[in-house]
Amino acid sequence: MIELSLSEFCLAIIIAAFVLVAIFGWISQFAHHNAERRGRRSRLLCDLCLTTWEDRGREKIIDCPNCGRKCQRPR
Ligand SMILES: [Zn+2]
């Protein structure tokens, strides 16, 4: 086992805490970015009647539920 003095032990804990916070922040930012992108992909706006609706399918062309115009999914 590695021998650590008290100050080295405290320093190691502080560094570990910083690293954990940084990793957690990075993961949550990544998850937030992904969720936002997914949300934007499923939110559609008809440019004829300005209806907004959500569609979680995978089709690239979706008919507007209000006027029937074919709308393209945003990227
Ligand atoms: Zn429409």
N, CA, C, O and the ligand as a Tripos MOL2 file, in Angstrom:
@<TRIPOS>MOLECULE
protein
  301   299    76     0     0
PROTEIN
NO_CHARGES

@<TRIPOS>ATOM
      1 N           0.8460   -1.2020    0.0000 N.3       1 MET1
      2 CA          0.0000    0.0000    0.0000 C.3       1 MET1
      3 C           0.8790    1.2500    0.0000 C.2       1 MET1
      4 O           1.9440    1.2710    0.6170 O.2       1 MET1
      5 N           0.4240    2.2810   -0.6930 N.am      2 ILE2
      6 CA          1.1940    3.5250   -0.7700 C.3       2 ILE2
      7 C           1.0080    4.3000    0.5300 C.2       2 ILE2
      8 O          -0.1080    4.4300    1.0320 O.2       2 ILE2
      9 N           2.1070    4.8100    1.0650 N.am      3 GLU3
     10 CA          2.0040    5.5830    2.3040 C.3       3 GLU3
     11 C           1.8330    7.0550    1.9650 C.2       3 GLU3
     12 O           2.5830    7.6010    1.1550 O.2       3 GLU3
     13 N           0.8610    7.6900    2.5740 N.am      4 LEU4
     14 CA          0.5740    9.0990    2.3180 C.3       4 LEU4
     15 C           0.6150    9.8620    3.6300 C.2       4 LEU4
     16 O           0.1110    9.3940    4.6510 O.2       4 LEU4
     17 N           1.2100   11.0200    3.5930 N.am      5 SER5
     18 CA          1.1150   11.8850    4.7630 C.3       5 SER5
     19 C          -0.2640   12.5390    4.7550 C.2       5 SER5
     20 O          -0.9860   12.4680    3.7610 O.2       5 SER5
     21 N          -0.6230   13.1740    5.8670 N.am      6 LEU6
     22 CA         -1.9620   13.7650    5.9710 C.3       6 LEU6
     23 C          -2.1700   14.8520    4.9100 C.2       6 LEU6
     24 O          -3.2360   14.9400    4.3010 O.2       6 LEU6
     25 N          -1.1240   15.6900    4.6950 N.am      7 SER7
     26 CA         -1.3020   16.7780    3.7280 C.3       7 SER7
     27 C          -1.4050   16.2220    2.3080 C.2       7 SER7
     28 O          -2.1740   16.7380    1.4980 O.2       7 SER7
     29 N          -0.6490   15.1910    2.0050 N.am      8 GLU8
     30 CA         -0.7510   14.5740    0.6770 C.3       8 GLU8
     31 C          -2.1370   13.9560    0.4920 C.2       8 GLU8
     32 O          -2.7320   14.0340   -0.5830 O.2       8 GLU8
     33 N          -2.6360   13.3420    1.5670 N.am      9 PHE9
     34 CA         -3.9660   12.7260    1.5190 C.3       9 PHE9
     35 C          -5.0450   13.7760    1.2440 C.2       9 PHE9
     36 O          -5.9320   13.5760    0.4140 O.2       9 PHE9
     37 N          -4.9440   14.9180    1.9730 N.am     10 CYS10
     38 CA         -5.9230   16.0020    1.7680 C.3      10 CYS10
     39 C          -5.8370   16.5390    0.3430 C.2      10 CYS10
     40 O          -6.8560   16.7800   -0.3030 O.2      10 CYS10
     41 N          -4.6130   16.7240   -0.1360 N.am     11 LEU11
     42 CA         -4.4230   17.2380   -1.4940 C.3      11 LEU11
     43 C          -5.0320   16.2710   -2.5130 C.2      11 LEU11
     44 O          -5.6860   16.6890   -3.4680 O.2      11 LEU11
     45 N          -4.8080   14.9890   -2.2970 N.am     12 ALA12
     46 CA         -5.3590   13.9860   -3.2130 C.3      12 ALA12
     47 C          -6.8760   14.0410   -3.2070 C.2      12 ALA12
     48 O          -7.5020   13.9310   -4.2610 O.2      12 ALA12
     49 N          -7.4790   14.2110   -2.0280 N.am     13 ILE13
     50 CA         -8.9450   14.2800   -1.9520 C.3      13 ILE13
     51 C          -9.4510   15.5170   -2.6760 C.2      13 ILE13
     52 O         -10.4470   15.4540   -3.3970 O.2      13 ILE13
     53 N          -8.7630   16.6560   -2.4850 N.am     14 ILE14
     54 CA         -9.1950   17.8930   -3.1430 C.3      14 ILE14
     55 C          -9.0930   17.7440   -4.6640 C.2      14 ILE14
     56 O         -10.0020   18.1350   -5.3960 O.2      14 ILE14
     57 N          -7.9920   17.1800   -5.1210 N.am     15 ILE15
     58 CA         -7.8160   16.9880   -6.5750 C.3      15 ILE15
     59 C          -8.8910   16.0390   -7.1090 C.2      15 ILE15
     60 O          -9.4770   16.2800   -8.1640 O.2      15 ILE15
     61 N          -9.1420   14.9560   -6.3670 N.am     16 ALA16
     62 CA        -10.1620   14.0020   -6.8020 C.3      16 ALA16
     63 C         -11.5250   14.6810   -6.8720 C.2      16 ALA16
     64 O         -12.2900   14.4290   -7.8030 O.2      16 ALA16
     65 N         -11.8410   15.5400   -5.8980 N.am     17 ALA17
     66 CA        -13.1230   16.2350   -5.8980 C.3      17 ALA17
     67 C         -13.2330   17.1460   -7.1190 C.2      17 ALA17
     68 O         -14.2710   17.1970   -7.7780 O.2      17 ALA17
     69 N         -12.1420   17.8650   -7.4100 N.am     18 PHE18
     70 CA        -12.1510   18.7480   -8.5850 C.3      18 PHE18
     71 C         -12.3740   17.9450   -9.8680 C.2      18 PHE18
     72 O         -13.1600   18.3300  -10.7330 O.2      18 PHE18
     73 N         -11.6720   16.8390   -9.9640 N.am     19 VAL19
     74 CA        -11.7980   16.0070  -11.1640 C.3      19 VAL19
     75 C         -13.2210   15.4810  -11.2890 C.2      19 VAL19
     76 O         -13.7910   15.4810  -12.3800 O.2      19 VAL19
     77 N         -13.7990   15.0300  -10.1660 N.am     20 LEU20
     78 CA        -15.1740   14.5190  -10.2030 C.3      20 LEU20
     79 C         -16.1490   15.6120  -10.6360 C.2      20 LEU20
     80 O         -17.0380   15.3660  -11.4520 O.2      20 LEU20
     81 N         -15.9840   16.8160  -10.0910 N.am     21 VAL21
     82 CA        -16.8780   17.9250  -10.4520 C.3      21 VAL21
     83 C         -16.7410   18.2500  -11.9390 C.2      21 VAL21
     84 O         -17.7320   18.4890  -12.6300 O.2      21 VAL21
     85 N         -15.4910   18.2540  -12.4190 N.am     22 ALA22
     86 CA        -15.2700   18.5620  -13.8300 C.3      22 ALA22
     87 C         -15.9100   17.5090  -14.7170 C.2      22 ALA22
     88 O         -16.5570   17.8370  -15.7120 O.2      22 ALA22
     89 N         -15.7310   16.2370  -14.3560 N.am     23 ILE23
     90 CA        -16.3150   15.1560  -15.1630 C.3      23 ILE23
     91 C         -17.8290   15.2360  -15.1310 C.2      23 ILE23
     92 O         -18.4880   15.0980  -16.1620 O.2      23 ILE23
     93 N         -18.3840   15.4590  -13.9360 N.am     24 PHE24
     94 CA        -19.8380   15.5280  -13.8230 C.3      24 PHE24
     95 C         -20.3920   16.6990  -14.6380 C.2      24 PHE24
     96 O         -21.4040   16.5660  -15.3260 O.2      24 PHE24
     97 N         -19.7230   17.8300  -14.5500 N.am     25 GLY25
     98 CA        -20.1650   18.9920  -15.3260 C.3      25 GLY25
     99 C         -20.1200   18.7180  -16.8110 C.2      25 GLY25
    100 O         -21.0230   19.1010  -17.5540 O.2      25 GLY25
    101 N         -19.0590   18.0520  -17.2390 N.am     26 TRP26
    102 CA        -18.9170   17.7500  -18.6620 C.3      26 TRP26
    103 C         -20.0190   16.8060  -19.1200 C.2      26 TRP26
    104 O         -20.5980   16.9850  -20.1920 O.2      26 TRP26
    105 N         -20.3090   15.7850  -18.2870 N.am     27 ILE27
    106 CA        -21.3510   14.8130  -18.6490 C.3      27 ILE27
    107 C         -22.7160   15.4960  -18.7170 C.2      27 ILE27
    108 O         -23.4870   15.2550  -19.6460 O.2      27 ILE27
    109 N         -23.0160   16.3540  -17.7270 N.am     28 SER28
    110 CA        -24.3480   16.9680  -17.7270 C.3      28 SER28
    111 C         -24.4920   17.9360  -18.8950 C.2      28 SER28
    112 O         -25.5740   18.0640  -19.4690 O.2      28 SER28
    113 N         -23.3990   18.6180  -19.2500 N.am     29 GLN29
    114 CA        -23.4490   19.5230  -20.4010 C.3      29 GLN29
    115 C         -23.6910   18.7330  -21.6860 C.2      29 GLN29
    116 O         -24.4650   19.1380  -22.5530 O.2      29 GLN29
    117 N         -23.0110   17.6030  -21.7800 N.am     30 PHE30
    118 CA        -23.1550   16.7350  -22.9450 C.3      30 PHE30
    119 C         -24.5910   16.2280  -23.0500 C.2      30 PHE30
    120 O         -25.1800   16.2340  -24.1310 O.2      30 PHE30
    121 N         -25.1560   15.7850  -21.9120 N.am     31 ALA31
    122 CA        -26.5280   15.2660  -21.9020 C.3      31 ALA31
    123 C         -27.5120   16.3730  -22.2670 C.2      31 ALA31
    124 O         -28.4670   16.1510  -23.0110 O.2      31 ALA31
    125 N         -27.2640   17.5750  -21.7280 N.am     32 HIS32
    126 CA        -28.1600   18.6960  -22.0200 C.3      32 HIS32
    127 C         -28.1260   19.0380  -23.5030 C.2      32 HIS32
    128 O         -29.1650   19.2790  -24.1180 O.2      32 HIS32
    129 N         -26.9210   19.0570  -24.0720 N.am     33 HIS33
    130 CA        -26.7730   19.3680  -25.4920 C.3      33 HIS33
    131 C         -27.5260   18.3450  -26.3460 C.2      33 HIS33
    132 O         -28.2130   18.7050  -27.3020 O.2      33 HIS33
    133 N         -27.3870   17.0680  -25.9890 N.am     34 ASN34
    134 CA        -28.0700   16.0090  -26.7320 C.3      34 ASN34
    135 C         -29.5790   16.1370  -26.6460 C.2      34 ASN34
    136 O         -30.2800   16.0000  -27.6490 O.2      34 ASN34
    137 N         -30.0840   16.4030  -25.4310 N.am     35 ALA35
    138 CA        -31.5300   16.5090  -25.2410 C.3      35 ALA35
    139 C         -32.0800   17.6810  -26.0400 C.2      35 ALA35
    140 O         -33.1630   17.6040  -26.6200 O.2      35 ALA35
    141 N         -31.3070   18.7750  -26.0590 N.am     36 GLU36
    142 CA        -31.7680   19.9510  -26.7860 C.3      36 GLU36
    143 C         -31.8370   19.6640  -28.2920 C.2      36 GLU36
    144 O         -32.7770   20.0640  -28.9780 O.2      36 GLU36
    145 N         -30.8240   18.9700  -28.7730 N.am     37 ARG37
    146 CA        -30.7910   18.6600  -30.2020 C.3      37 ARG37
    147 C         -31.9450   17.7330  -30.5710 C.2      37 ARG37
    148 O         -32.5870   17.9100  -31.6060 O.2      37 ARG37
    149 N         -32.2080   16.7340  -29.7090 N.am     38 ARG38
    150 CA        -33.3110   15.8170  -29.9600 C.3      38 ARG38
    151 C         -34.6420   16.5760  -29.9450 C.2      38 ARG38
    152 O         -35.5220   16.3240  -30.7680 O.2      38 ARG38
    153 N         -34.7730   17.5200  -28.9840 N.am     39 GLY39
    154 CA        -36.0040   18.3050  -28.8980 C.3      39 GLY39
    155 C         -36.2090   19.1480  -30.1380 C.2      39 GLY39
    156 O         -37.3300   19.2800  -30.6290 O.2      39 GLY39
    157 N         -35.1170   19.7220  -30.6500 N.am     40 ARG40
    158 CA        -35.2480   20.5680  -31.8290 C.3      40 ARG40
    159 C         -35.6380   19.7410  -33.0500 C.2      40 ARG40
    160 O         -36.3830   20.2070  -33.9110 O.2      40 ARG40
    161 N         -35.1340   18.5200  -33.1180 N.am     41 ARG41
    162 CA        -35.4580   17.6580  -34.2540 C.3      41 ARG41
    163 C         -36.9170   17.2400  -34.2560 C.2      41 ARG41
    164 O         -37.4920   17.0210  -35.3220 O.2      41 ARG41
    165 N         -37.5340   17.1230  -33.0690 N.am     42 SER42
    166 CA        -38.9220   16.6550  -33.0270 C.3      42 SER42
    167 C         -39.9090   17.8120  -33.0440 C.2      42 SER42
    168 O         -41.1170   17.5810  -33.1040 O.2      42 SER42
    169 N         -39.4270   19.0510  -32.9920 N.am     43 ARG43
    170 CA        -40.3240   20.2000  -33.0040 C.3      43 ARG43
    171 C         -40.4060   20.7230  -34.4340 C.2      43 ARG43
    172 O         -39.3950   21.0770  -35.0410 O.2      43 ARG43
    173 N         -41.6040   20.7640  -34.9480 N.am     44 LEU44
    174 CA        -41.7620   21.1570  -36.3380 C.3      44 LEU44
    175 C         -42.6090   22.4110  -36.4500 C.2      44 LEU44
    176 O         -43.5240   22.6460  -35.6610 O.2      44 LEU44
    177 N         -42.2800   23.1950  -37.4400 N.am     45 LEU45
    178 CA        -43.0190   24.4320  -37.6960 C.3      45 LEU45
    179 C         -43.4400   24.4290  -39.1560 C.2      45 LEU45
    180 O         -42.6180   24.2770  -40.0600 O.2      45 LEU45
    181 N         -44.7350   24.6000  -39.3640 N.am     46 CYS46
    182 CA        -45.2410   24.7030  -40.7320 C.3      46 CYS46
    183 C         -45.0030   26.1280  -41.2070 C.2      46 CYS46
    184 O         -45.3970   27.0810  -40.5350 O.2      46 CYS46
    185 N         -44.3590   26.2830  -42.3640 N.am     47 ASP47
    186 CA        -44.0930   27.6610  -42.8060 C.3      47 ASP47
    187 C         -45.2340   28.2370  -43.6260 C.2      47 ASP47
    188 O         -45.1150   29.3400  -44.1580 O.2      47 ASP47
    189 N         -46.3430   27.5060  -43.7370 N.am     48 LEU48
    190 CA        -47.5100   28.0540  -44.4300 C.3      48 LEU48
    191 C         -48.5170   28.6190  -43.4260 C.2      48 LEU48
    192 O         -48.9650   29.7570  -43.5650 O.2      48 LEU48
    193 N         -48.8770   27.8110  -42.4020 N.am     49 CYS49
    194 CA        -49.8770   28.2810  -41.4360 C.3      49 CYS49
    195 C         -49.2630   28.5350  -40.0680 C.2      49 CYS49
    196 O         -49.9800   28.9050  -39.1390 O.2      49 CYS49
    197 N         -47.9470   28.3460  -39.9180 N.am     50 LEU50
    198 CA        -47.1910   28.6140  -38.6870 C.3      50 LEU50
    199 C         -47.6470   27.7700  -37.5010 C.2      50 LEU50
    200 O         -47.4930   28.1710  -36.3470 O.2      50 LEU50
    201 N         -48.2070   26.6050  -37.7930 N.am     51 THR51
    202 CA        -48.5290   25.6730  -36.7190 C.3      51 THR51
    203 C         -47.2430   25.0160  -36.2280 C.2      51 THR51
    204 O         -46.3900   24.6470  -37.0350 O.2      51 THR51
    205 N         -47.0980   24.8670  -34.9190 N.am     52 THR52
    206 CA        -45.9710   24.0910  -34.3890 C.3      52 THR52
    207 C         -46.5230   22.8280  -33.7740 C.2      52 THR52
    208 O         -47.5650   22.8470  -33.1190 O.2      52 THR52
    209 N         -45.8270   21.7390  -33.9850 N.am     53 TRP53
    210 CA        -46.2300   20.4750  -33.3770 C.3      53 TRP53
    211 C         -45.0050   19.6100  -33.1970 C.2      53 TRP53
    212 O         -43.9280   19.9020  -33.7160 O.2      53 TRP53
    213 N         -45.1960   18.5350  -32.4460 N.am     54 GLU54
    214 CA        -44.0840   17.6210  -32.1890 C.3      54 GLU54
    215 C         -44.3170   16.3150  -32.8970 C.2      54 GLU54
    216 O         -45.4290   15.7880  -32.9150 O.2      54 GLU54
    217 N         -43.2580   15.7970  -33.4800 N.am     55 ASP55
    218 CA        -43.3210   14.5020  -34.1420 C.3      55 ASP55
    219 C         -42.0270   13.7700  -33.8320 C.2      55 ASP55
    220 O         -40.9420   14.2430  -34.1700 O.2      55 ASP55
    221 N         -42.1420   12.6140  -33.1860 N.am     56 ARG56
    222 CA        -40.9340   11.8840  -32.7880 C.3      56 ARG56
    223 C         -40.5690   10.7890  -33.7790 C.2      56 ARG56
    224 O         -39.7480    9.9240  -33.4760 O.2      56 ARG56
    225 N         -41.1750   10.8210  -34.9600 N.am     57 GLY57
    226 CA        -40.8600    9.8050  -35.9570 C.3      57 GLY57
    227 C         -39.5260   10.0920  -36.6310 C.2      57 GLY57
    228 O         -38.8040   11.0070  -36.2360 O.2      57 GLY57
    229 N         -39.2030    9.2940  -37.6590 N.am     58 ARG58
    230 CA        -37.9140    9.4400  -38.3330 C.3      58 ARG58
    231 C         -38.0700    9.9270  -39.7740 C.2      58 ARG58
    232 O         -37.0770   10.1180  -40.4770 O.2      58 ARG58
    233 N         -39.3230   10.1300  -40.2180 N.am     59 GLU59
    234 CA        -39.5180   10.5620  -41.5990 C.3      59 GLU59
    235 C         -38.9460   11.9650  -41.7870 C.2      59 GLU59
    236 O         -38.9780   12.7890  -40.8730 O.2      59 GLU59
    237 N         -38.4170   12.2260  -42.9980 N.am     60 LYS60
    238 CA        -37.8340   13.5450  -43.2720 C.3      60 LYS60
    239 C         -38.9060   14.5360  -43.6990 C.2      60 LYS60
    240 O         -38.7600   15.7380  -43.4780 O.2      60 LYS60
    241 N         -39.9690   14.0520  -44.3010 N.am     61 ILE61
    242 CA        -41.0570   14.9170  -44.7520 C.3      61 ILE61
    243 C         -42.3040   14.5430  -43.9410 C.2      61 ILE61
    244 O         -42.7210   13.3850  -43.9270 O.2      61 ILE61
    245 N         -42.8810   15.5210  -43.2790 N.am     62 ILE62
    246 CA        -44.0500   15.2700  -42.4410 C.3      62 ILE62
    247 C         -45.1650   16.2190  -42.8840 C.2      62 ILE62
    248 O         -44.9240   17.3960  -43.1540 O.2      62 ILE62
    249 N         -46.3790   15.6900  -42.9520 N.am     63 ASP63
    250 CA        -47.5200   16.5310  -43.3180 C.3      63 ASP63
    251 C         -47.9380   17.3770  -42.1290 C.2      63 ASP63
    252 O         -47.9970   16.8870  -41.0010 O.2      63 ASP63
    253 N         -48.2280   18.6430  -42.3800 N.am     64 CYS64
    254 CA        -48.7230   19.5210  -41.3230 C.3      64 CYS64
    255 C         -50.0930   19.0240  -40.8720 C.2      64 CYS64
    256 O         -50.9450   18.7520  -41.7170 O.2      64 CYS64
    257 N         -50.3330   18.8970  -39.5590 N.am     65 PRO65
    258 CA        -51.6340   18.4090  -39.0990 C.3      65 PRO65
    259 C         -52.7550   19.4190  -39.3220 C.2      65 PRO65
    260 O         -53.9300   19.0530  -39.2860 O.2      65 PRO65
    261 N         -52.4140   20.6670  -39.5480 N.am     66 ASN66
    262 CA        -53.4400   21.6940  -39.7000 C.3      66 ASN66
    263 C         -53.8250   21.9020  -41.1660 C.2      66 ASN66
    264 O         -55.0070   21.8640  -41.5070 O.2      66 ASN66
    265 N         -52.8290   22.1230  -42.0380 N.am     67 CYS67
    266 CA        -53.1440   22.4440  -43.4320 C.3      67 CYS67
    267 C         -52.7100   21.3510  -44.4000 C.2      67 CYS67
    268 O         -53.0570   21.4140  -45.5790 O.2      67 CYS67
    269 N         -51.9630   20.3530  -43.9410 N.am     68 GLY68
    270 CA        -51.5850   19.2440  -44.8020 C.3      68 GLY68
    271 C         -50.3710   19.4960  -45.6630 C.2      68 GLY68
    272 O         -50.0020   18.6360  -46.4630 O.2      68 GLY68
    273 N         -49.7330   20.6520  -45.5250 N.am     69 ARG69
    274 CA        -48.5380   20.9470  -46.3080 C.3      69 ARG69
    275 C         -47.4020   20.0200  -45.8620 C.2      69 ARG69
    276 O         -47.2920   19.6760  -44.6860 O.2      69 ARG69
    277 N         -46.5690   19.6270  -46.8150 N.am     70 LYS70
    278 CA        -45.4530   18.7530  -46.4870 C.3      70 LYS70
    279 C         -44.2930   19.5950  -45.9500 C.2      70 LYS70
    280 O         -43.8110   20.5040  -46.6250 O.2      70 LYS70
    281 N         -43.8540   19.2830  -44.7350 N.am     71 CYS71
    282 CA        -42.7930   20.0520  -44.1050 C.3      71 CYS71
    283 C         -41.5680   19.1830  -43.9270 C.2      71 CYS71
    284 O         -41.6660   17.9770  -43.7030 O.2      71 CYS71
    285 N         -40.4000   19.8220  -44.0300 N.am     72 GLN72
    286 CA        -39.1520   19.0980  -43.8560 C.3      72 GLN72
    287 C         -38.6930   19.2040  -42.4130 C.2      72 GLN72
    288 O         -38.7860   20.2650  -41.7950 O.2      72 GLN72
    289 N         -38.1970   18.0920  -41.8800 N.am     73 ARG73
    290 CA        -37.7200   18.0720  -40.5010 C.3      73 ARG73
    291 C         -36.4480   18.9120  -40.3890 C.2      73 ARG73
    292 O         -35.5590   18.7940  -41.2320 O.2      73 ARG73
    293 N         -36.3470   19.7640  -39.3530 N.am     74 PRO74
    294 CA        -35.0940   20.5330  -39.1920 C.3      74 PRO74
    295 C         -33.9480   19.6220  -38.8080 C.2      74 PRO74
    296 O         -34.1630   18.5750  -38.1970 O.2      74 PRO74
    297 N         -32.7350   20.0080  -39.1590 N.am     75 ARG75
    298 CA        -31.5730   19.1900  -38.8580 C.3      75 ARG75
    299 C         -30.9820   19.5140  -37.5000 C.2      75 ARG75
    300 O         -29.9910   18.9060  -37.0970 O.2      75 ARG75
    301 ZN        -49.6130   24.0870  -41.9390 Zn       76 ZN76
@<TRIPOS>BOND
     1     1     2 1
     2     2     3 1
     3     3     4 2
     4     3     5 am
     5     5     6 1
     6     6     7 1
     7     7     8 2
     8     7     9 am
     9     9    10 1
    10    10    11 1
    11    11    12 2
    12    11    13 am
    13    13    14 1
    14    14    15 1
    15    15    16 2
    16    15    17 am
    17    17    18 1
    18    18    19 1
    19    19    20 2
    20    19    21 am
    21    21    22 1
    22    22    23 1
    23    23    24 2
    24    23    25 am
    25    25    26 1
    26    26    27 1
    27    27    28 2
    28    27    29 am
    29    29    30 1
    30    30    31 1
    31    31    32 2
    32    31    33 am
    33    33    34 1
    34    34    35 1
    35    35    36 2
    36    35    37 am
    37    37    38 1
    38    38    39 1
    39    39    40 2
    40    39    41 am
    41    41    42 1
    42    42    43 1
    43    43    44 2
    44    43    45 am
    45    45    46 1
    46    46    47 1
    47    47    48 2
    48    47    49 am
    49    49    50 1
    50    50    51 1
    51    51    52 2
    52    51    53 am
    53    53    54 1
    54    54    55 1
    55    55    56 2
    56    55    57 am
    57    57    58 1
    58    58    59 1
    59    59    60 2
    60    59    61 am
    61    61    62 1
    62    62    63 1
    63    63    64 2
    64    63    65 am
    65    65    66 1
    66    66    67 1
    67    67    68 2
    68    67    69 am
    69    69    70 1
    70    70    71 1
    71    71    72 2
    72    71    73 am
    73    73    74 1
    74    74    75 1
    75    75    76 2
    76    75    77 am
    77    77    78 1
    78    78    79 1
    79    79    80 2
    80    79    81 am
    81    81    82 1
    82    82    83 1
    83    83    84 2
    84    83    85 am
    85    85    86 1
    86    86    87 1
    87    87    88 2
    88    87    89 am
    89    89    90 1
    90    90    91 1
    91    91    92 2
    92    91    93 am
    93    93    94 1
    94    94    95 1
    95    95    96 2
    96    95    97 am
    97    97    98 1
    98    98    99 1
    99    99   100 2
   100    99   101 am
   101   101   102 1
   102   102   103 1
   103   103   104 2
   104   103   105 am
   105   105   106 1
   106   106   107 1
   107   107   108 2
   108   107   109 am
   109   109   110 1
   110   110   111 1
   111   111   112 2
   112   111   113 am
   113   113   114 1
   114   114   115 1
   115   115   116 2
   116   115   117 am
   117   117   118 1
   118   118   119 1
   119   119   120 2
   120   119   121 am
   121   121   122 1
   122   122   123 1
   123   123   124 2
   124   123   125 am
   125   125   126 1
   126   126   127 1
   127   127   128 2
   128   127   129 am
   129   129   130 1
   130   130   131 1
   131   131   132 2
   132   131   133 am
   133   133   134 1
   134   134   135 1
   135   135   136 2
   136   135   137 am
   137   137   138 1
   138   138   139 1
   139   139   140 2
   140   139   141 am
   141   141   142 1
   142   142   143 1
   143   143   144 2
   144   143   145 am
   145   145   146 1
   146   146   147 1
   147   147   148 2
   148   147   149 am
   149   149   150 1
   150   150   151 1
   151   151   152 2
   152   151   153 am
   153   153   154 1
   154   154   155 1
   155   155   156 2
   156   155   157 am
   157   157   158 1
   158   158   159 1
   159   159   160 2
   160   159   161 am
   161   161   162 1
   162   162   163 1
   163   163   164 2
   164   163   165 am
   165   165   166 1
   166   166   167 1
   167   167   168 2
   168   167   169 am
   169   169   170 1
   170   170   171 1
   171   171   172 2
   172   171   173 am
   173   173   174 1
   174   174   175 1
   175   175   176 2
   176   175   177 am
   177   177   178 1
   178   178   179 1
   179   179   180 2
   180   179   181 am
   181   181   182 1
   182   182   183 1
   183   183   184 2
   184   183   185 am
   185   185   186 1
   186   186   187 1
   187   187   188 2
   188   187   189 am
   189   189   190 1
   190   190   191 1
   191   191   192 2
   192   191   193 am
   193   193   194 1
   194   194   195 1
   195   195   196 2
   196   195   197 am
   197   197   198 1
   198   198   199 1
   199   199   200 2
   200   199   201 am
   201   201   202 1
   202   202   203 1
   203   203   204 2
   204   203   205 am
   205   205   206 1
   206   206   207 1
   207   207   208 2
   208   207   209 am
   209   209   210 1
   210   210   211 1
   211   211   212 2
   212   211   213 am
   213   213   214 1
   214   214   215 1
   215   215   216 2
   216   215   217 am
   217   217   218 1
   218   218   219 1
   219   219   220 2
   220   219   221 am
   221   221   222 1
   222   222   223 1
   223   223   224 2
   224   223   225 am
   225   225   226 1
   226   226   227 1
   227   227   228 2
   228   227   229 am
   229   229   230 1
   230   230   231 1
   231   231   232 2
   232   231   233 am
   233   233   234 1
   234   234   235 1
   235   235   236 2
   236   235   237 am
   237   237   238 1
   238   238   239 1
   239   239   240 2
   240   239   241 am
   241   241   242 1
   242   242   243 1
   243   243   244 2
   244   243   245 am
   245   245   246 1
   246   246   247 1
   247   247   248 2
   248   247   249 am
   249   249   250 1
   250   250   251 1
   251   251   252 2
   252   251   253 am
   253   253   254 1
   254   254   255 1
   255   255   256 2
   256   255   257 am
   257   257   258 1
   258   258   259 1
   259   259   260 2
   260   259   261 am
   261   261   262 1
   262   262   263 1
   263   263   264 2
   264   263   265 am
   265   265   266 1
   266   266   267 1
   267   267   268 2
   268   267   269 am
   269   269   270 1
   270   270   271 1
   271   271   272 2
   272   271   273 am
   273   273   274 1
   274   274   275 1
   275   275   276 2
   276   275   277 am
   277   277   278 1
   278   278   279 1
   279   279   280 2
   280   279   281 am
   281   281   282 1
   282   282   283 1
   283   283   284 2
   284   283   285 am
   285   285   286 1
   286   286   287 1
   287   287   288 2
   288   287   289 am
   289   289   290 1
   290   290   291 1
   291   291   292 2
   292   291   293 am
   293   293   294 1
   294   294   295 1
   295   295   296 2
   296   295   297 am
   297   297   298 1
   298   298   299 1
   299   299   300 2
@<TRIPOS>SUBSTRUCTURE
     1 MET1         2 RESIDUE 1 A MET
     2 ILE2         6 RESIDUE 1 A ILE
     3 GLU3        10 RESIDUE 1 A GLU
     4 LEU4        14 RESIDUE 1 A LEU
     5 SER5        18 RESIDUE 1 A SER
     6 LEU6        22 RESIDUE 1 A LEU
     7 SER7        26 RESIDUE 1 A SER
     8 GLU8        30 RESIDUE 1 A GLU
     9 PHE9        34 RESIDUE 1 A PHE
    10 CYS10       38 RESIDUE 1 A CYS
    11 LEU11       42 RESIDUE 1 A LEU
    12 ALA12       46 RESIDUE 1 A ALA
    13 ILE13       50 RESIDUE 1 A ILE
    14 ILE14       54 RESIDUE 1 A ILE
    15 ILE15       58 RESIDUE 1 A ILE
    16 ALA16       62 RESIDUE 1 A ALA
    17 ALA17       66 RESIDUE 1 A ALA
    18 PHE18       70 RESIDUE 1 A PHE
    19 VAL19       74 RESIDUE 1 A VAL
    20 LEU20       78 RESIDUE 1 A LEU
    21 VAL21       82 RESIDUE 1 A VAL
    22 ALA22       86 RESIDUE 1 A ALA
    23 ILE23       90 RESIDUE 1 A ILE
    24 PHE24       94 RESIDUE 1 A PHE
    25 GLY25       98 RESIDUE 1 A GLY
    26 TRP26      102 RESIDUE 1 A TRP
    27 ILE27      106 RESIDUE 1 A ILE
    28 SER28      110 RESIDUE 1 A SER
    29 GLN29      114 RESIDUE 1 A GLN
    30 PHE30      118 RESIDUE 1 A PHE
    31 ALA31      122 RESIDUE 1 A ALA
    32 HIS32      126 RESIDUE 1 A HIS
    33 HIS33      130 RESIDUE 1 A HIS
    34 ASN34      134 RESIDUE 1 A ASN
    35 ALA35      138 RESIDUE 1 A ALA
    36 GLU36      142 RESIDUE 1 A GLU
    37 ARG37      146 RESIDUE 1 A ARG
    38 ARG38      150 RESIDUE 1 A ARG
    39 GLY39      154 RESIDUE 1 A GLY
    40 ARG40      158 RESIDUE 1 A ARG
    41 ARG41      162 RESIDUE 1 A ARG
    42 SER42      166 RESIDUE 1 A SER
    43 ARG43      170 RESIDUE 1 A ARG
    44 LEU44      174 RESIDUE 1 A LEU
    45 LEU45      178 RESIDUE 1 A LEU
    46 CYS46      182 RESIDUE 1 A CYS
    47 ASP47      186 RESIDUE 1 A ASP
    48 LEU48      190 RESIDUE 1 A LEU
    49 CYS49      194 RESIDUE 1 A CYS
    50 LEU50      198 RESIDUE 1 A LEU
    51 THR51      202 RESIDUE 1 A THR
    52 THR52      206 RESIDUE 1 A THR
    53 TRP53      210 RESIDUE 1 A TRP
    54 GLU54      214 RESIDUE 1 A GLU
    55 ASP55      218 RESIDUE 1 A ASP
    56 ARG56      222 RESIDUE 1 A ARG
    57 GLY57      226 RESIDUE 1 A GLY
    58 ARG58      230 RESIDUE 1 A ARG
    59 GLU59      234 RESIDUE 1 A GLU
    60 LYS60      238 RESIDUE 1 A LYS
    61 ILE61      242 RESIDUE 1 A ILE
    62 ILE62      246 RESIDUE 1 A ILE
    63 ASP63      250 RESIDUE 1 A ASP
    64 CYS64      254 RESIDUE 1 A CYS
    65 PRO65      258 RESIDUE 1 A PRO
    66 ASN66      262 RESIDUE 1 A ASN
    67 CYS67      266 RESIDUE 1 A CYS
    68 GLY68      270 RESIDUE 1 A GLY
    69 ARG69      274 RESIDUE 1 A ARG
    70 LYS70      278 RESIDUE 1 A LYS
    71 CYS71      282 RESIDUE 1 A CYS
    72 GLN72      286 RESIDUE 1 A GLN
    73 ARG73      290 RESIDUE 1 A ARG
    74 PRO74      294 RESIDUE 1 A PRO
    75 ARG75      298 RESIDUE 1 A ARG
    76 ZN76       301 GROUP 0 **** ****
